[in-house]
Amino acid sequence: MNKRILLVTMLTLLALVVISTPVSATIPTDVYGKIMFAGPPTVVFRPAGNNCIGDVDVIWAFIDGDLEGFAPVHLRVVSHGPCPAMPFQNQENIKASGTFSGEVDGKSGTFDFNYVGRAWPADPGELALTASIVVLSGTDELSNLRGELDVSYNMGDDFDSYSGQIHFDP
């Protein structure tokens, strides 16, 4: 009986220690800015049934915001219409991956990211794309960077806009 009480007491104390251990998450920081093409893209189209698949290699410039730098990106665009497809001519699904190199909130390094988005035909000034960027892993001062950015594009603009939250936690 005494061993049972001792065991229950020890397990209760252990549970209290685990529950009361502080979590070391930093408060997320809001970030905003723009993304532009830093040069002309390289595009290769191929038909796939009634769709057109475009493989796009381009360098994005992150400017006028909390992320300042460049990112070589490979995009796979599935345009739901015949080839060759002009951007925003049809409904599009977009997936990409890239590596950002530069500064985030005053800290420098690189980070890998994934990009997933959707685009559609729109008139000038109307919303034509929504996407998200998820930070995967980083180096140097960005090694503990975590975050997700929402990306949008209005037809006729020279840039995409991003906003989201980041934090630096292991």
DSSP file (Angstrom, degrees, kcal/mol; ACC not computed):
  #  RESIDUE AA STRUCTURE BP1 BP2  ACC     N-H-->O    O-->H-N    N-H-->O    O-->H-N    TCO  KAPPA ALPHA  PHI   PSI    X-CA   Y-CA   Z-CA
    1    1 A M     >        0   0    0      0, 0.0     4,-2.1     0, 0.0     5,-0.2   0.000 360.0 360.0 360.0 -44.3    0.0    0.0    0.0
    2    2 A N  H  >  +     0   0    0      1,-0.2     4,-2.4     2,-0.2     5,-0.2   0.869 360.0  52.7 -64.2 -36.5    2.8    2.4    0.9
    3    3 A K  H  > S+     0   0    0      2,-0.2     4,-2.5     1,-0.2    -1,-0.2   0.887 108.2  51.1 -65.5 -38.2    4.6    1.7   -2.4
    4    4 A R  H  > S+     0   0    0      2,-0.2     4,-2.5     1,-0.2    -2,-0.2   0.920 111.1  46.8 -65.2 -44.1    1.4    2.4   -4.3
    5    5 A I  H  X S+     0   0    0     -4,-2.1     4,-2.5     2,-0.2    -2,-0.2   0.909 113.1  49.9 -63.6 -42.3    0.9    5.8   -2.5
    6    6 A L  H  X S+     0   0    0     -4,-2.4     4,-2.5     2,-0.2    -2,-0.2   0.912 111.4  48.8 -63.1 -42.4    4.6    6.7   -3.1
    7    7 A L  H  X S+     0   0    0     -4,-2.5     4,-2.5     2,-0.2    -2,-0.2   0.922 112.5  47.2 -63.9 -45.6    4.3    5.7   -6.8
    8    8 A V  H  X S+     0   0    0     -4,-2.5     4,-2.2     2,-0.2    -2,-0.2   0.902 112.9  49.8 -62.8 -42.2    1.1    7.9   -7.3
    9    9 A T  H  X S+     0   0    0     -4,-2.5     4,-2.4     2,-0.2    -2,-0.2   0.920 111.8  48.0 -63.1 -44.5    2.7   10.8   -5.5
   10   10 A M  H  X S+     0   0    0     -4,-2.5     4,-2.5     1,-0.2    -2,-0.2   0.914 112.4  48.4 -64.0 -43.9    5.9   10.6   -7.7
   11   11 A L  H  X S+     0   0    0     -4,-2.5     4,-2.3     2,-0.2    -1,-0.2   0.884 111.2  51.0 -64.4 -38.2    3.8   10.4  -10.9
   12   12 A T  H  X S+     0   0    0     -4,-2.2     4,-2.1     2,-0.2    -2,-0.2   0.920 111.4  47.5 -64.4 -44.4    1.7   13.3   -9.8
   13   13 A L  H  X S+     0   0    0     -4,-2.4     4,-2.1     2,-0.2    -2,-0.2   0.904 111.6  50.8 -63.5 -41.8    4.9   15.4   -9.1
   14   14 A L  H  X S+     0   0    0     -4,-2.5     4,-2.3     1,-0.2    -2,-0.2   0.914 109.8  50.1 -62.1 -43.2    6.4   14.4  -12.4
   15   15 A A  H  X S+     0   0    0     -4,-2.3     4,-2.5     1,-0.2    -1,-0.2   0.899 109.9  50.9 -62.5 -41.1    3.2   15.4  -14.2
   16   16 A L  H  X S+     0   0    0     -4,-2.1     4,-2.2     2,-0.2    -1,-0.2   0.883 109.5  50.5 -64.5 -38.7    3.2   18.8  -12.4
   17   17 A V  H  X S+     0   0    0     -4,-2.1     4,-0.6     2,-0.2    -2,-0.2   0.927 113.0  45.7 -64.8 -44.4    6.8   19.4  -13.4
   18   18 A V  H >< S+     0   0    0     -4,-2.3     3,-0.7     1,-0.2    -2,-0.2   0.915 115.0  46.9 -65.3 -43.3    6.1   18.6  -17.1
   19   19 A I  H 3< S+     0   0    0     -4,-2.5    -1,-0.2     1,-0.2    -2,-0.2   0.868 113.4  47.9 -67.2 -37.3    2.9   20.8  -17.1
   20   20 A S  H 3< S+     0   0    0     -4,-2.2    -1,-0.2    -5,-0.2    -2,-0.2   0.466  80.2 117.4 -88.1  -0.1    4.6   23.8  -15.4
   21   21 A T  S << S-     0   0    0     -3,-0.7     2,-0.0    -4,-0.6    -3,-0.0  -0.522  71.5-117.2 -67.1 126.2    7.7   23.8  -17.7
   22   22 A P        -     0   0    0      0, 0.0     2,-0.4     0, 0.0    -1,-0.1  -0.334  18.4-130.2 -68.2 146.2    7.7   27.1  -19.5
   23   23 A V        -     0   0    0      2,-0.1     2,-0.2     1,-0.1     0, 0.0  -0.786  10.2-145.7 -93.1 138.3    7.4   27.1  -23.3
   24   24 A S        +     0   0    0     -2,-0.4     2,-0.4     2,-0.0    -1,-0.1  -0.190  44.2 142.4-103.3  43.8   10.0   29.3  -25.0
   25   25 A A        -     0   0    0     -2,-0.2     2,-0.2   144,-0.1   144,-0.1  -0.662  43.8-135.8 -82.7 134.4    8.1   30.6  -28.0
   26   26 A T        -     0   0    0     -2,-0.4     3,-0.1     1,-0.1   143,-0.1  -0.506  30.6 -94.5 -83.5 160.0    8.7   34.1  -29.0
   27   27 A I        -     0   0    0     -2,-0.2   141,-0.2     1,-0.1    -1,-0.1  -0.584  49.1-109.1 -72.3 130.5    5.9   36.5  -29.8
   28   28 A P        -     0   0    0      0, 0.0     2,-0.4     0, 0.0   139,-0.2  -0.254  27.3-137.7 -61.3 148.6    5.3   36.4  -33.6
   29   29 A T  E     -A  166   0A   0    137,-3.3   137,-2.2    -3,-0.1     2,-0.3  -0.918  14.2-125.4-108.5 132.2    6.3   39.5  -35.6
   30   30 A D  E     -A  165   0A   0     -2,-0.4     2,-0.3   135,-0.2   135,-0.2  -0.587  30.8-169.1 -74.6 136.2    4.1   40.9  -38.3
   31   31 A V  E     +A  164   0A   0    133,-2.5   133,-1.9    -2,-0.3     2,-0.3  -0.954   9.6 175.7-129.2 149.9    5.9   41.3  -41.7
   32   32 A Y  E     +A  163   0A   0     -2,-0.3    34,-2.2   131,-0.2    35,-0.4  -0.965  18.0 111.4-145.4 156.7    4.9   43.1  -44.9
   33   33 A G  E     -A  162   0A   0    129,-1.7   129,-2.4    -2,-0.3     2,-0.3  -0.992  49.0 -77.9 167.3-163.9    6.5   43.8  -48.3
   34   34 A K  E     -AB 161  63A   0     29,-2.5    29,-2.4    -2,-0.3     2,-0.4  -0.905  19.6-152.1-129.0 153.8    6.6   43.2  -52.0
   35   35 A I  E     +AB 160  62A   0    125,-2.4   125,-2.7    -2,-0.3     2,-0.3  -0.997  21.6 172.2-125.6 130.4    7.9   40.5  -54.3
   36   36 A M  E     - B   0  61A   0     25,-2.4    25,-3.5    -2,-0.4     2,-0.3  -0.910  40.4 -97.4-131.2 159.9    9.0   41.3  -57.9
   37   37 A F  E     - B   0  60A   0    121,-0.3    23,-0.2    -2,-0.3    21,-0.0  -0.647  25.8-158.0 -72.0 132.0   10.8   39.5  -60.7
   38   38 A A  S    S-     0   0    0     21,-3.4    22,-0.1    -2,-0.3    -1,-0.1   0.456  73.8 -11.5 -90.4  -1.9   14.5   40.4  -60.6
   39   39 A G  S    S-     0   0    0     20,-0.5    20,-0.2     0, 0.0    -1,-0.1  -0.962  98.4 -52.2-176.6 178.1   14.8   39.4  -64.3
   40   40 A P        -     0   0    0      0, 0.0     2,-0.1     0, 0.0    19,-0.1  -0.430  57.2-122.2 -70.5 141.3   13.0   37.7  -67.1
   41   41 A P        -     0   0    0      0, 0.0     2,-0.5     0, 0.0    17,-0.2  -0.440  10.7-130.8 -78.6 155.8   11.7   34.2  -66.3
   42   42 A T  E     -C   57   0A   0     15,-2.7    15,-2.5    -2,-0.1     2,-0.4  -0.948  32.1-172.3-102.4 124.1   12.6   31.1  -68.3
   43   43 A V  E     -C   56   0A   0     -2,-0.5     2,-0.4    13,-0.2    13,-0.2  -0.967  17.0-174.6-126.8 133.4    9.4   29.2  -69.2
   44   44 A V  E     -C   55   0A   0     11,-2.0    11,-2.7    -2,-0.4     2,-0.3  -0.992  14.0-161.4-125.1 122.0    8.9   25.8  -70.8
   45   45 A F  E     +C   54   0A   0     -2,-0.4     9,-0.2     9,-0.2     7,-0.0  -0.734  12.0 174.8-100.8 150.0    5.4   24.7  -71.7
   46   46 A R  E     -C   53   0A   0      7,-1.7     7,-2.9    -2,-0.3     2,-0.1  -0.953  29.9-118.5-150.1 137.6    4.0   21.2  -72.3
   47   47 A P  E     -C   52   0A   0      0, 0.0     5,-0.2     0, 0.0     2,-0.2  -0.428  23.5-176.2 -73.0 149.2    0.5   20.1  -73.0
   48   48 A A  E >   -C   51   0A   0      3,-2.4     3,-1.8     1,-0.2     2,-0.3  -0.734  62.0 -63.6-144.6  90.2   -1.1   17.6  -70.6
   49   49 A G  T 3  S-     0   0    0      1,-0.3    -1,-0.2    -2,-0.2     0, 0.0  -0.520 118.6 -16.3  64.9-127.1   -4.6   16.6  -71.8
   50   50 A N  T 3  S+     0   0    0     -2,-0.3    -1,-0.3    -3,-0.1     2,-0.2   0.287 128.7  80.2 -89.5   9.7   -6.7   19.8  -71.8
   51   51 A N  E <   -C   48   0A   0     -3,-1.8    -3,-2.4    29,-0.2     2,-0.4  -0.647  69.4-137.2-112.6 168.7   -4.2   21.5  -69.5
   52   52 A C  E     -CD  47  79A   0     27,-2.8    27,-3.2    -5,-0.2     2,-0.5  -0.995  13.4-155.4-127.8 125.2   -0.9   23.3  -70.0
   53   53 A I  E     -CD  46  78A   0     -7,-2.9    -7,-1.7    -2,-0.4     2,-0.5  -0.884   9.6-167.0-103.9 126.8    2.0   22.8  -67.6
   54   54 A G  E     -CD  45  77A   0     23,-3.1    23,-3.0    -2,-0.5     2,-0.6  -0.954  10.5-158.2-115.0 126.9    4.6   25.5  -67.4
   55   55 A D  E     -CD  44  76A   0    -11,-2.7   -11,-2.0    -2,-0.5     2,-0.5  -0.923  21.2-171.6-100.4 120.8    7.9   25.1  -65.7
   56   56 A V  E     -CD  43  75A   0     19,-2.8    19,-3.2    -2,-0.6     2,-0.5  -0.951  15.6-169.7-122.4 127.2    9.2   28.5  -64.7
   57   57 A D  E     +CD  42  74A   0    -15,-2.5   -15,-2.7    -2,-0.5     2,-0.3  -0.976  27.6 144.5-114.1 128.6   12.6   29.5  -63.4
   58   58 A V  E     - D   0  73A   0     15,-2.2    15,-3.3    -2,-0.5     2,-0.5  -0.973  46.2-118.7-154.9 160.7   12.9   33.1  -62.1
   59   59 A I  E     - D   0  72A   0     -2,-0.3   -21,-3.4    13,-0.2   -20,-0.5  -0.954  27.6-151.7-109.0 124.3   14.6   35.1  -59.4
   60   60 A W  E     -BD  37  71A   0     11,-2.8    11,-2.2    -2,-0.5     2,-0.5  -0.741   1.8-149.6 -92.0 141.2   12.3   36.9  -57.0
   61   61 A A  E     -BD  36  70A   0    -25,-3.5   -25,-2.4    -2,-0.4     2,-0.7  -0.961   5.2-151.7-107.9 122.4   13.3   40.2  -55.4
   62   62 A F  E     +BD  35  69A   0      7,-3.0     7,-1.6    -2,-0.5     2,-0.3  -0.855  34.9 160.9 -92.0 117.7   11.9   40.8  -51.9
   63   63 A I  E     +B   34   0A   0    -29,-2.4   -29,-2.5    -2,-0.7     4,-0.2  -0.798  38.1  27.7-134.7 170.6   11.7   44.6  -51.5
   64   64 A D  S    S+     0   0    0     -2,-0.3     2,-0.3   -31,-0.2    -1,-0.2   0.825 106.7  56.1  48.1  45.5   10.1   47.4  -49.6
   65   65 A G  S    S-     0   0    0    -32,-0.2   -32,-0.2     2,-0.2    -1,-0.2  -0.891 105.2 -55.3-170.6-158.8    9.5   45.4  -46.5
   66   66 A D  S    S+     0   0    0    -34,-2.2    39,-2.3    -2,-0.3     2,-0.5   0.652 115.2  62.2 -80.8 -17.8   10.7   43.2  -43.7
   67   67 A L  E     + E   0 104A   0    -35,-0.4     2,-0.5    37,-0.2   -33,-0.2  -0.958  65.3 178.6-107.7 123.6   12.3   40.7  -46.1
   68   68 A E  E     + E   0 103A   0     35,-2.6    35,-2.8    -2,-0.5     2,-0.3  -0.955  39.2  59.6-128.2 111.2   15.1   42.2  -48.2
   69   69 A G  E    S-DE  62 102A   0     -7,-1.6    -7,-3.0    -2,-0.5     2,-0.3  -0.991  72.5 -72.4 166.5-163.3   16.9   39.9  -50.6
   70   70 A F  E     -DE  61 101A   0     31,-2.1    31,-2.6    -2,-0.3    -9,-0.2  -0.892  25.2-167.4-128.3 155.0   16.6   37.5  -53.5
   71   71 A A  E     -D   60   0A   0    -11,-2.2   -11,-2.8    -2,-0.3     2,-0.3  -0.884  17.0-143.6-145.6 110.5   15.3   34.0  -54.1
   72   72 A P  E     -D   59   0A   0      0, 0.0    27,-1.2     0, 0.0     2,-0.4  -0.602  34.5-169.7 -66.1 131.6   15.9   31.8  -57.1
   73   73 A V  E     -DF  58  98A   0    -15,-3.3   -15,-2.2    -2,-0.3     2,-0.5  -0.971  25.3-155.1-132.3 140.0   12.5   30.0  -57.6
   74   74 A H  E     -DF  57  97A   0     23,-2.2    23,-1.4    -2,-0.4     2,-0.4  -0.974  22.1-169.0-111.8 118.5   11.2   27.1  -59.6
   75   75 A L  E     -DF  56  96A   0    -19,-3.2   -19,-2.8    -2,-0.5     2,-0.5  -0.841  16.0-156.9-107.2 143.0    7.5   27.2  -60.2
   76   76 A R  E     -DF  55  95A   0     19,-3.2    19,-2.0    -2,-0.4     2,-0.5  -0.980  17.7-169.9-114.2 115.1    5.2   24.6  -61.7
   77   77 A V  E     -DF  54  94A   0    -23,-3.0   -23,-3.1    -2,-0.5     2,-0.7  -0.925  10.9-163.2-110.7 122.3    2.1   26.2  -63.1
   78   78 A V  E     -DF  53  93A   0     15,-2.9    15,-2.1    -2,-0.5     2,-0.5  -0.911  11.2-166.8-104.4 108.3   -0.8   24.1  -64.2
   79   79 A S  E     -DF  52  92A   0    -27,-3.2   -27,-2.8    -2,-0.7     2,-2.1  -0.839  20.1-135.9 -97.7 127.8   -3.0   26.2  -66.4
   80   80 A H  S    S+     0   0    0     11,-2.8    11,-0.4    -2,-0.5   -29,-0.2  -0.455  78.5  55.2 -87.1  68.4   -6.4   24.8  -67.1
   81   81 A G  S    S-     0   0    0     -2,-2.1    -2,-0.1     9,-0.1     4,-0.1  -0.946  96.0 -50.4-176.3-179.3   -6.5   25.5  -70.8
   82   82 A P  S    S-     0   0    0      0, 0.0   -30,-0.2     0, 0.0   -32,-0.1  -0.203  70.3 -68.7 -72.1 160.2   -4.5   24.9  -74.0
   83   83 A C  S    S+     0   0    0    -32,-0.2     2,-0.1     1,-0.1     3,-0.0  -0.603 107.3  42.2 -89.4 154.8   -0.7   25.6  -74.5
   84   84 A P  S    S-     0   0    0      0, 0.0     2,-0.5     0, 0.0    -1,-0.1   0.687  79.9-167.0 -75.2 149.0    1.0   28.0  -74.6
   85   85 A A        -     0   0    0     -2,-0.1    -2,-0.1    -4,-0.1     3,-0.1  -0.875  12.5-144.2-107.1 128.1   -0.8   29.7  -71.7
   86   86 A M    >   -     0   0    0     -2,-0.5     3,-1.9     1,-0.1     4,-0.4  -0.605  44.1 -84.3 -80.2 148.8   -0.3   33.4  -70.9
   87   87 A P  T 3  S+     0   0    0      0, 0.0    -1,-0.1     0, 0.0    -8,-0.0  -0.282 113.2   7.1 -56.0 136.7   -0.4   34.2  -67.2
   88   88 A F  T 3  S+     0   0    0      2,-0.2    34,-0.3     1,-0.1     3,-0.1   0.612  93.4 116.2  67.0  15.7   -3.9   34.7  -65.8
   89   89 A Q  S <  S+     0   0    0     -3,-1.9     2,-0.2    32,-0.1    -1,-0.1   0.829  85.1   9.4 -76.6 -33.9   -5.5   33.5  -69.1
   90   90 A N  S    S-     0   0    0     -4,-0.4    -2,-0.2    30,-0.1     2,-0.2  -0.783 102.2 -68.8-133.0 174.2   -7.0   30.5  -67.4
   91   91 A Q        -     0   0    0    -11,-0.4   -11,-2.8    -2,-0.2     2,-0.4  -0.504  60.6-164.7 -61.9 139.2   -7.5   29.2  -63.9
   92   92 A E  E     -FG  79 119A   0     27,-2.8    27,-2.3   -13,-0.2     2,-0.4  -0.988  23.6-156.8-136.8 142.4   -4.1   28.2  -62.6
   93   93 A N  E     -FG  78 118A   0    -15,-2.1   -15,-2.9    -2,-0.4     2,-0.4  -0.961  22.1-165.6-111.1 135.9   -2.6   26.1  -59.7
   94   94 A I  E     +FG  77 117A   0     23,-2.6    23,-3.0    -2,-0.4     2,-0.4  -0.978  14.6 175.8-130.2 132.1    0.9   27.1  -58.8
   95   95 A K  E     +FG  76 116A   0    -19,-2.0   -19,-3.2    -2,-0.4     2,-0.3  -0.991  14.6 164.5-130.0 142.8    3.5   25.2  -56.7
   96   96 A A  E     -FG  75 115A   0     19,-2.6    19,-2.6    -2,-0.4     2,-0.3  -0.976  21.7-159.9-151.3 161.9    7.1   26.4  -56.1
   97   97 A S  E     +FG  74 114A   0    -23,-1.4   -23,-2.2    -2,-0.3     2,-0.3  -0.983  23.3 152.0-141.0 151.8   10.1   26.0  -54.0
   98   98 A G  E     -FG  73 113A   0     15,-1.8    15,-2.3    -2,-0.3     2,-0.5  -0.971  38.9-114.1-164.6 176.4   13.0   28.4  -53.5
   99   99 A T  E     - G   0 112A   0    -27,-1.2     2,-0.3    -2,-0.3    13,-0.2  -0.975  25.1-149.9-129.0 117.1   15.8   29.6  -51.3
  100  100 A F  E     - G   0 111A   0     11,-2.9    11,-1.8    -2,-0.5     2,-0.4  -0.642  11.4-170.8 -83.3 139.2   15.8   33.2  -50.0
  101  101 A S  E     +EG  70 110A   0    -31,-2.6   -31,-2.1    -2,-0.3     2,-0.3  -0.980  46.6  51.5-132.2 121.1   19.1   34.9  -49.3
  102  102 A G  E    S-EG  69 109A   0      7,-2.5     7,-2.0    -2,-0.4     2,-0.4  -0.971  86.8 -30.3 159.5-143.4   19.1   38.2  -47.5
  103  103 A E  E     -EG  68 108A   0    -35,-2.8   -35,-2.6    -2,-0.3     2,-0.4  -0.917  35.2-170.8-119.4 141.0   17.8   39.8  -44.4
  104  104 A V  E >  S-EG  67 107A   0      3,-3.0     3,-2.0    -2,-0.4   -37,-0.2  -0.980  81.6 -20.6-128.2 117.2   14.7   39.2  -42.4
  105  105 A D  T 3  S-     0   0    0    -39,-2.3   -38,-0.1    -2,-0.4     3,-0.1   0.868 130.3 -49.3  52.7  39.6   13.8   41.7  -39.6
  106  106 A G  T 3  S+     0   0    0    -40,-0.3     2,-0.4     1,-0.2    -1,-0.3   0.443 117.0 110.9  83.1   0.6   17.5   42.8  -39.6
  107  107 A K  E <   -G  104   0A   0     -3,-2.0    -3,-3.0    34,-0.0     2,-0.3  -0.885  56.2-143.5-109.5 140.6   19.0   39.2  -39.4
  108  108 A S  E     +G  103   0A   0     -2,-0.4    33,-1.5    -5,-0.2    34,-0.4  -0.725  44.8  79.8-109.9 155.0   20.9   37.7  -42.3
  109  109 A G  E     -G  102   0A   0     -7,-2.0    -7,-2.5    -2,-0.3     2,-0.3  -0.981  67.3 -72.3 154.1-157.3   21.1   34.3  -43.8
  110  110 A T  E     -G  101   0A   0     29,-0.3    29,-2.4    -2,-0.3     2,-0.3  -0.904  32.0-170.9-128.6 158.8   19.1   32.0  -46.1
  111  111 A F  E     -GH 100 138A   0    -11,-1.8   -11,-2.9    -2,-0.3     2,-0.3  -0.972  18.5-133.4-149.5 144.2   15.9   30.0  -45.8
  112  112 A D  E     +GH  99 137A   0     25,-2.8    24,-3.1    -2,-0.3    25,-0.8  -0.651  32.4 178.9 -87.4 148.3   14.2   27.4  -47.9
  113  113 A F  E     -GH  98 135A   0    -15,-2.3   -15,-1.8    -2,-0.3     2,-0.3  -0.979  25.6-136.6-148.2 159.6   10.5   27.8  -48.6
  114  114 A N  E     -GH  97 134A   0     20,-1.9    20,-2.4    -2,-0.3     2,-0.4  -0.903  17.2-160.0-113.3 149.3    7.5   26.3  -50.3
  115  115 A Y  E     +GH  96 133A   0    -19,-2.6   -19,-2.6    -2,-0.3     2,-0.4  -0.998  10.1 178.4-131.5 130.0    4.9   28.4  -52.2
  116  116 A V  E     +GH  95 132A   0     16,-2.0    16,-2.2    -2,-0.4     2,-0.3  -0.998  18.1 151.9-133.7 129.5    1.4   27.2  -53.1
  117  117 A G  E     -GH  94 131A   0    -23,-3.0   -23,-2.6    -2,-0.4     2,-0.3  -0.914  34.2-138.2-151.6 176.8   -1.1   29.4  -54.9
  118  118 A R  E     -GH  93 130A   0     12,-2.6    12,-2.2    -2,-0.3     2,-0.3  -0.997  18.9-174.0-141.7 136.7   -4.0   29.8  -57.2
  119  119 A A  E     +GH  92 129A   0    -27,-2.3   -27,-2.8    -2,-0.3    10,-0.2  -0.900   3.7 176.9-131.5 161.0   -4.5   32.4  -60.0
  120  120 A W        -     0   0    0      8,-2.0   -29,-0.2    -2,-0.3   -30,-0.1  -0.976  41.2 -76.1-156.5 160.8   -7.5   33.3  -62.2
  121  121 A P        +     0   0    0      0, 0.0     2,-0.3     0, 0.0   -32,-0.1  -0.355  57.2 166.7 -61.8 142.7   -8.4   35.8  -65.0
  122  122 A A        -     0   0    0    -34,-0.3     3,-0.1     4,-0.1     6,-0.1  -0.988  35.7-109.4-154.7 158.1   -9.2   39.3  -63.7
  123  123 A D    >   -     0   0    0     -2,-0.3     3,-2.3     1,-0.2    32,-0.3  -0.506  60.3 -70.4 -83.2 159.3   -9.7   42.8  -64.8
  124  124 A P  T 3  S+     0   0    0      0, 0.0    32,-0.2     0, 0.0    -1,-0.2  -0.226 123.4  18.7 -51.9 134.5   -7.1   45.5  -64.0
  125  125 A G  T 3  S+     0   0    0     30,-3.0     2,-0.2     1,-0.3    31,-0.1   0.232 100.6 115.6  88.2 -13.6   -7.1   46.3  -60.3
  126  126 A E  S <  S-     0   0    0     -3,-2.3    29,-2.9     1,-0.1    -1,-0.3  -0.585  78.7 -95.1 -90.0 152.2   -8.9   43.1  -59.3
  127  127 A L  E     + I   0 154A   0     27,-0.3    27,-0.3    -2,-0.2    -4,-0.1  -0.451  47.7 166.1 -61.7 129.6   -7.4   40.4  -57.2
  128  128 A A  E     +     0   0A   0     25,-3.2    -8,-2.0     1,-0.3     2,-0.3   0.454  56.4  31.5-128.0  -6.6   -5.9   37.7  -59.5
  129  129 A L  E     -HI 119 153A   0     24,-1.1    24,-1.7   -10,-0.2     2,-0.4  -0.980  48.6-178.1-155.6 139.1   -3.7   35.5  -57.3
  130  130 A T  E     +HI 118 152A   0    -12,-2.2   -12,-2.6    -2,-0.3     2,-0.3  -0.992  21.9 149.9-133.1 144.0   -3.6   34.3  -53.7
  131  131 A A  E     -HI 117 151A   0     20,-2.2    20,-2.9    -2,-0.4     2,-0.4  -0.946  31.6-131.0-157.5 172.9   -0.8   32.1  -52.3
  132  132 A S  E     -HI 116 150A   0    -16,-2.2   -16,-2.0    -2,-0.3     2,-0.5  -0.997   6.9-152.8-137.2 146.0    1.1   31.2  -49.2
  133  133 A I  E     -HI 115 149A   0     16,-2.6    16,-2.7    -2,-0.4     2,-0.5  -0.970  11.9-163.4-114.1 129.0    4.8   30.9  -48.5
  134  134 A V  E     -HI 114 148A   0    -20,-2.4   -20,-1.9    -2,-0.5     2,-0.4  -0.966  17.4-132.4-116.4 124.6    5.9   28.6  -45.7
  135  135 A V  E     +H  113   0A   0     12,-2.2    12,-0.4    -2,-0.5   -22,-0.2  -0.597  26.3 177.9 -73.4 128.6    9.4   28.8  -44.3
  136  136 A L  E     -     0   0A   0    -24,-3.1     2,-0.3     1,-0.4   -23,-0.2   0.885  56.1 -24.5 -99.1 -55.0   11.0   25.4  -44.1
  137  137 A S  E     -H  112   0A   0    -25,-0.8   -25,-2.8     9,-0.0    -1,-0.4  -0.984  58.0-160.9-158.7 158.7   14.5   25.8  -42.7
  138  138 A G  E     -H  111   0A   0      5,-0.6     2,-0.3    -2,-0.3   -27,-0.3  -0.818   8.5-135.1-139.8 177.2   17.3   28.4  -42.6
  139  139 A T    >   -     0   0    0    -29,-2.4     3,-2.4    -2,-0.3   -29,-0.3  -0.836  65.3  -2.8-129.6 167.7   21.0   29.1  -42.1
  140  140 A D  G >  S-     0   0    0      1,-0.3     3,-1.6    -2,-0.3   -31,-0.2  -0.205 134.4  -6.6  53.2-131.0   23.1   31.5  -40.1
  141  141 A E  G 3  S+     0   0    0    -33,-1.5    -1,-0.3     1,-0.3     3,-0.3   0.604 139.7  56.1 -72.3  -8.8   20.9   34.1  -38.2
  142  142 A L  G X  S+     0   0    0     -3,-2.4     3,-1.6   -34,-0.4    -1,-0.3   0.235  72.9 106.7-102.2  11.9   17.8   32.7  -40.0
  143  143 A S  T <  S+     0   0    0     -3,-1.6    -5,-0.6     1,-0.3    -1,-0.2   0.796  86.5  39.1 -64.3 -27.6   18.4   29.1  -38.8
  144  144 A N  T 3  S+     0   0    0     -3,-0.3    25,-2.0    -4,-0.2    -1,-0.3   0.210  86.5 132.5-104.8  14.9   15.5   29.3  -36.2
  145  145 A L  E <   + J   0 168A   0     -3,-1.6     2,-0.3    23,-0.2    23,-0.2  -0.474  27.7 173.7 -70.2 133.3   13.2   31.3  -38.5
  146  146 A R  E     + J   0 167A   0     21,-2.7    21,-2.4    -2,-0.2     2,-0.3  -0.971  17.3 113.8-132.5 149.3    9.6   30.0  -38.7
  147  147 A G  E     - J   0 166A   0    -12,-0.4   -12,-2.2    -2,-0.3     2,-0.4  -0.915  44.8-126.1 166.2 169.7    6.7   31.7  -40.4
  148  148 A E  E     -IJ 134 165A   0     17,-1.7    17,-1.6    -2,-0.3     2,-0.4  -0.995  19.2-159.4-142.2 135.4    4.0   31.8  -43.1
  149  149 A L  E     -IJ 133 164A   0    -16,-2.7   -16,-2.6    -2,-0.4     2,-0.5  -0.937  11.4-141.7-117.5 137.3    3.3   34.6  -45.5
  150  150 A D  E     -IJ 132 163A   0     13,-3.8    13,-1.9    -2,-0.4     2,-0.4  -0.847  22.4-160.8 -93.4 132.9    0.1   35.3  -47.4
  151  151 A V  E     +IJ 131 162A   0    -20,-2.9   -20,-2.2    -2,-0.5     2,-0.3  -0.911  12.3 175.4-117.6 141.0    0.8   36.5  -51.0
  152  152 A S  E     -IJ 130 161A   0      9,-2.4     9,-2.8    -2,-0.4     2,-0.4  -0.982  12.5-160.9-141.8 155.4   -1.6   38.4  -53.2
  153  153 A Y  E     -I  129   0A   0    -24,-1.7   -25,-3.2    -2,-0.3   -24,-1.1  -0.995   6.9-153.6-137.8 130.2   -1.5   40.0  -56.7
  154  154 A N  E >   -I  127   0A   0      5,-0.4     3,-2.3    -2,-0.4   -27,-0.3  -0.902  39.5 -99.6-101.5 131.2   -3.8   42.6  -58.2
  155  155 A M  T 3  S+     0   0    0    -29,-2.9   -30,-3.0    -2,-0.5     3,-0.1  -0.190 107.4  22.4 -52.2 129.7   -4.0   42.5  -62.0
  156  156 A G  T 3  S+     0   0    0      1,-0.4    -1,-0.3   -32,-0.2     2,-0.1   0.165  91.4 122.6  98.5 -17.0   -1.8   45.2  -63.5
  157  157 A D    <   -     0   0    0     -3,-2.3    -1,-0.4     1,-0.1     3,-0.0  -0.363  61.8-137.0 -72.5 158.5    0.5   45.7  -60.6
  158  158 A D  S    S+     0   0    0     -3,-0.1  -121,-0.3    -2,-0.1     2,-0.3   0.318  83.2  38.0 -92.8   6.3    4.3   45.2  -61.0
  159  159 A F  S    S-     0   0    0     -5,-0.2    -5,-0.4  -123,-0.1     2,-0.3  -0.969  72.6-122.5-151.3 159.4    4.6   43.3  -57.8
  160  160 A D  E     -A   35   0A   0   -125,-2.7  -125,-2.4    -2,-0.3     2,-0.4  -0.792  30.9-135.8 -96.8 151.4    3.0   40.8  -55.5
  161  161 A S  E     -AJ  34 152A   0     -9,-2.8    -9,-2.4    -2,-0.3     2,-0.4  -0.862  18.6-166.7-106.8 144.8    2.3   41.8  -51.9
  162  162 A Y  E     +AJ  33 151A   0   -129,-2.4  -129,-1.7    -2,-0.4     2,-0.3  -0.966  12.1 167.8-128.7 150.9    3.0   39.7  -48.9
  163  163 A S  E     +AJ  32 150A   0    -13,-1.9   -13,-3.8    -2,-0.4     2,-0.3  -0.971  22.2 110.9-151.0 152.0    2.0   39.8  -45.2
  164  164 A G  E     -AJ  31 149A   0   -133,-1.9  -133,-2.5    -2,-0.3     2,-0.4  -0.973  54.8 -75.2 173.7-161.1    2.3   37.3  -42.5
  165  165 A Q  E     -AJ  30 148A   0    -17,-1.6   -17,-1.7    -2,-0.3     2,-0.3  -0.984  32.9-178.1-132.7 142.8    4.0   36.5  -39.2
  166  166 A I  E     -AJ  29 147A   0   -137,-2.2  -137,-3.3    -2,-0.4     2,-0.3  -0.902   0.8-180.0-129.6 160.4    7.5   35.2  -38.4
  167  167 A H  E     - J   0 146A   0    -21,-2.4   -21,-2.7    -2,-0.3     2,-0.8  -0.972  28.3-125.3-155.0 160.2    9.3   34.2  -35.2
  168  168 A F  E     + J   0 145A   0     -2,-0.3   -23,-0.2   -23,-0.2   -25,-0.1  -0.838  51.2 138.3-112.2  93.0   12.7   32.9  -34.3
  169  169 A D              0   0    0    -25,-2.0    -2,-0.1    -2,-0.8  -144,-0.1  -0.984 360.0 360.0-134.1 144.0   12.3   29.7  -32.4
  170  170 A P              0   0    0      0, 0.0   -25,-0.1     0, 0.0  -145,-0.1   0.507 360.0 360.0 -69.1 360.0   14.3   26.4  -32.5
